[in-house]
Amino acid sequence: MYVCICNAIKDKEMSAAAGDDASTVADVFKRCGARPKCGKCLPDVAELIEQHQDAAHPARAIAAE
């Protein structure tokens, strides 16, 4: 499934980029070799980063609850 239609970036590619210790949306796009265009995907990319950070640091996820 496409996450970023403007750049034709699919969820697996975004997820892999987010899983490489990306801390910002810009980091993810940079790792995908793209730049955000319309911005509609930015919340989804931010959520991917948060999911990967929570998986990497479970104590942080529990503290946030």
Secondary structure by P-SEA (a helix, b strand, c coil): ccccccccccaaaaaaaaacccccaaaaaaaaccccccccaaaaaaaaaaaaaaaacaaaaaaac
